[in-house]
Structures are given as C-alpha cells and as structure tokens.
Amino acid sequence: MGSDLCGEAHPLRLAARERAGLAAEREIVQADVAQLAHPAGQLGENGLPHRLPERAHPQPADAPARRIADLPVELDERAGRSIRAAERDLAGRMVARYKTALANRSSGAGIEGIDHDLVRRVAQSELKEATGAQSGENVFTMMRRIGQAKAELAADYAAQLARSAGKVVFFAKHVDVMDAAEEIFARQGVRFSSIRGGQTPTARQANVEAFVNDPDVAVAVCSLTAAGVGLNLQVASNIVLAEMSWTDAEQTQAIDRSHRIGQAEPVTAWRIIAAQTIDARIAGLIDGKAGLAARALDGSDQEVSSSADVQLEALVALLADALQASLSHGDALGS
C-alpha cells in the first residue's frame, strides 16, 4: 500500500483499524490518492471522523489480520455542491418541523436550548416518510446520489489497486453504481466478473469461477445484498467498499467473503467515503454501533443495532447540528 497505487499524489491521512484475534488496534496509514480525490485543501472537521472507536472483533484463530482503511474523497465540484445543497434542504425541512412542533405545544413554557426528545421524534417522522416515499429528496436518495458520485473514483482506485496488488473485490449497494464501475473497468481494459441479484444460479457460479480461477479477471463487482453472504472470494486480499452499508454486520459479511479460513494474506477493506457529506457521518455511526455490538458479544446487555438505528441516528445528528447552528447565530427555535 502506498504511492505506487495512485502515481504522484496528494497524501491524505487514512484512518485504519487493525484487527487481529480479539485485539483491536487503531493506526494511521499514509496513502497517495491524488488521482482518487480532488484536492480541495484540508478536510473540514466534519469531513471524516479522525478517531475511530476501538473494538474487539472475534475471528477464526487461524485467519490472517484484517483492516478497514477509510479513504476520504472530494466529490466532483458540481456533484458535491448538489449533494451538500440537498443535505442542507433536508436539515432545513426538519428544522421547520421542529419549530412548528414547538409553536403548536399547548404549554406556554419556553424551551431553553434544544429539546432532544423532540429532535428524535422529528427525525423518526422524517425517516418514516422517507421509507415509504416514491419521489423527492430524502436520506436514501442522498446516499444513492453519493454512491453514484463516488462510483468513478472508487472504480479508478480499484483498477489501480488491481494492477499493483492483485485481485480486488468491489462492493456496491446500488445497481447503477455497479454499472458505472463496470463501465470504468471496461474503459481501462480491466477484466471483471459481475455478481449481482437477478442472475441465474448458473450465471452467478460462472462469474464466481471466472474471478477465482482466471488470472486475467482482476475485479469482482459485487452487490452488497446479493453477494455479501455465501461466497468464497479469498483469492483476493483487497476489498473496495464503494458505498456505505447501513450496518456493521452487512459490512463485515462483505469483508468476510475474502477474510476467511484459508486466506493466506492480510485483508484490507478500503471504504470510499465522501468527505463533508452525510456519508462521513454514516461511517462514524457504523463504527460506533460496531463497538456496541462487540460489547454485546462480550456479554453485555447492549442490543445489536439495526439499519433503522443508523438511519435514525444520522437524521438526529443532522437536525441537532442544524439547530445548534441556528442557536449559534442567535436564531430563536420556538416561541
């Protein structure tokens, strides 16, 4: 791992977590990713969590080390502006609901600061509407747009990684992100197999075997949902996670396609994270929930979180930050 993957480069700090046996260790890795990221000065404080929570992660005693490394990227200027504007609009919509709820309260008592119970109720309402929405901008459409905007960057990195370090498993959540990545690989002359939903068992197996057995097939483009379980892809020791999962369990299942008994090399999963967007917030929440899950496995009474928990917490944090910004500017949140 290093500058040979990306040519002459602008070094970004990559937050990486070494996992071996039941011990978890945090380290910072240097990587040159100028061709992956569009340098735009220093990343802001909200661009990417700098300190990731340490957590134990049980794994087979004879399995090699596993690491997750975060690659923060700057989106294309136009796409980045559009996505950040959509995020501001979403936050603004929730702020308006919050203020309306405060104004409609029967009690005349004033509220000092932020009512966090109300914040959670507003976020729950937003999530419920988004889950059933057929159109309009919401947290799900924003994450899909972020995935689309990252597709070329992620595929370009995977191609460079394949040329330098061998076979790569490329995971995405949405079909259009997979399609865009495959177009990049084809354009660059990188042979790939495609493992996704809707394939017949015969086609699926043929694609798996091509990746495993054909030395010229460099990348397996996989659906997080369709290829996240039941496959043995240990021929690769590098994984590119082009889109964020909603749960640590889904992320772990994807990584375990390569990190399994019989793997001879340490496995690195490269998470492509759009800096200064909700993508980075989701990454931090996933890591936090992973710590709770580890404690649950160790015998605590913590509940293992679901995808809805992460979606809700992302909206809660987005609304709370927007309200705090309003207070900082002297705006009144309620009557």
N, C-alpha and C positions, 0 to 999 in steps of 0.2 A: 504494500500500500504506500503511495507516495506520489511524487511529481510525475513519475513515468506514466501514470494513468491518464493524466489530463494535459500533458505537454507543459509549456510555460504557463505559469499560473499565478493567480492571486490567492495566497494562503488564507483559508478560513479555519477557524477552530472548530473541530468536530467533537461534540460531546459523545463519549463512548463508554459503554459499561461492559467490563469483562465479567463473564460468569464462568465459574469452574466449580464442579461439585455443588455444595451448598453455600459456598462463599461468593459474595458479590463484591466487585471492586470497581470503583469509578476511575477513569483515566481520561486525559485529554489527548487527542490524536491530531497531528498536523497533516493536512492534505492539501494538494494544489487542485483547485476546482474552478479555475477561471473560465474554462470553456463550458462548465456546468452552470455557474452562476453569472448573473450580470452584475458586476461590482457596482455598488452604489454607496460607497463609504462604509462606515461602521454600521453594523446591525444595531437597531434600537434595543432597549431593554426588553421589549415585548416580542422581539423577533424570534427568540428561541430560549427556552429555559436553560440557564447556564449550569445549574446544579440539578442533576437528576437524582431521584431518591435511590439509595442503596436498597437492594432487596435480595433475599435468597431465592434461588430458582432451582428446585430439585431436578436432576438429570441423571441418566444412567452413569454408573461409576466408570465405565469404560468408554464413554463418549468423549470426544475432544472438546476443547474450550469453545464457548460461544460468546459472541459480542454483538451488541447493537450499536451502530455508529450513526449519528444524526448528521445529515448533510443539509445545512440551511441554504436555500437558493433564493435569489431575487427573481421574481417573475418578469416576463416581458412588460415593458412600461405600460402599454395600453391595457393589457390583461390585468396587471397589478392594480392600476388605478380603478378599473371597473369593479374588481373584486372587493377592494377596500371601500369603494363607494357603496356597494351592496351591503357590506358589513355595517357601515355607518347607518344606512337606511333601516336595517334590521334592528340595530340598537335603538334608533330613534323611534321606531314603531313601538318597541317595548317600553321606552321611557314615557311615551304618550299614554299608553295603557296604565302604567304605574301612576302617573299624575291624575288620570281620570278616576282611578280607583280611590286614590286619596281624597279627591274632591267629593266623591259620592258617599263617603263614610258618614254614617248618622251621627257619630260622636264629633263634637266640635273641638276635641283636644288636638292640639298641634303635634306634629311629628318632628322631633329633632333628629337630624341625620337621616340615615337610610333605614327603612323598615325592611329588614332582610326576609321576614316571613312573607311579606307582600311581594318582594322580588322573586321569591321562589314560586309563588302562585302565578305571577305573570309569566314567568318562564315556562311553567307547566302548561299554561294555556297556549302559549306560542308553539310549544312542541306538539301538543295535541292537534292543533290546526295544521301544522306542517306535515304531520304524519299522514293526514288524510287529504292533503292538498293535491290537486291535479295541475295547478299552474301557480305562477307567482314565485317570488324570491323567498327562500327560507334557508334554514341551516343545511338541509340536504342538498338543495340545488347549488348552494355556495360551495359545499365540499366537492360536488361533481365538477363545477367550473374550475375549482382549484386543481383538481386532478387533470382536467383537460389542459390547463395552462402549464402544468408540470410535465406533461407526457413527453414532450420533445427533450427537455432537459434530462429527465430520468432515463429515457432510451439512449440518449447520447452517452451518458455516463456508463450505462450497462454495456454498450458496444465497446467503449474504451476499456472497460474492466475485462470484458471477454477476450479482447485482443492481448491484454497484458497478463492476465492471471488465469485464464481458462474459462470453463463453462459457467454460466450465470443463470440463476432462476429469477425471472422478472414477474413480480406480483402486482396486479391492479384490481380495483374493485369494479369499475365500470367498463362495459364492452367498448365504448367509444375511446376510452383511454388505451385499452389493449390494441384497438385498431390503429390508433395514431402511432403507438410504439412500433407496431409491426411495419408500418409504412417507413418509419425511420430506419429500422433494421434492413429492410429491403433496399432502400436508397443507398445505404452504406455497404451493401454487399455482405451483410451478416446473416448467415443462415439461422433459422429459428424453427421451433415447433410451437404449436398453439394448443393449449389445454384449457378448455372453457366449457361452460354449460351449453346444452343443446347438442353436443356431439354424441354420436352413437358410441357404444362401448368399443366397437372395433376401431373407429377413428381415434378415439381417446387413447387406446392402447398403442396404436401405431405412432401417435405423436410422442408418447412417453418413451417408447422404444427407440425412436429416432434420436431423441435427445440423449438418452442413456448410452446408446451403442454406436452412433455415428459421430466420429471425431470432428466432422465438419459442421455439425449442428451445434452452434455456440450458445444459443439462448433458448430457454423455455419460457414462453409468455403464458402466464397462468392467471386464472381467475381466483381471487381470494376465496370466493364462496365455493367454486366448483372444484378447485384443485388444492384446497387447504388441508384436506384430510385424505388418508388412504393411498398416498403416492410415495414412492421411494425415489427421490431425486438426489441421493447422496453423491452422485458423480460430480455435483457442483458444491463448492465450499463458499461461494459468494452469492448473496441474495440481494436484489434491489426491491425495496418496498416503495413503489411509485405513489401509492395512495395510503392515507392513514386508515387503519382499522378503527372500529368503534369500541373494541375491547382488546385487552391484552391477550385474552385466550385465543382470539382469532389470529392475532399477530404471531403468537407462539406456535400455533398449529402450522402456519405457513412456514416459519423458520424450521420447524421440525421435519419438513419434507427433506431437508438436507442434513440437519443435525440429528443424527440417529445412530444407533448401534451399527457399526460397520464403517462409519465415516472416519477416514484416516487423517483429515486435515481440520484445523480450527475453522469454525464457520463464522463469517461476518455477514450480518444483515445491515444493509445501508438504507436508512429511512430518508427519503427525499421530502424535506419539509419547506413549505413556502413561508419564508420569513415575513414577519409583521402582518400576519393574517391569522384567522381563526385556526388554520392548520397547526400552527405552533402551539396554540392554546390546547388543542385536542391532544397533541403529543405529550404535553405536560400532564394532562389529566389521565391519559392512559398509563403513564409511568407511575403516577400517584396511586391509581387504582390497583396497579400491579403490586405495589407494596402492601396494600390491604389484603390482596389475595394470598401473598406469601405468608403473611401473618396468620391468615385463616388456615393455611396448610400446616402451619406450625402449632395449631391447636387453639388459637384464639377464637373468640366468638364473633369476629368480624364476618360480615356477609360478603361473598364474592359478587362484584358489581356486574350489571348487565349493560348492554349497549345503550339502553334508555338512560341509565345513570349518567354516562359520559355526555350524551346529547343534552340532557337537562343541565348538568353542571357547566357545560360550555355556554349555554344561554344565560344561566345565572351569573356567571363571571362577566359575560359581555354586558349585561344590563347593569350590574353593580359598578363596573368600571365607568360606564356612561353616566350613571347617576353621580358617582364621585367626581367626575369631570365637571358636571353641572354645578355641584356644590362648590368646587374649587373656583369656578367663575362667578360665584355669587348668585346663581340662579335659585329660585325657590322651587322646591319639589312638590309642594302642596299648599293648600290654603291654610 
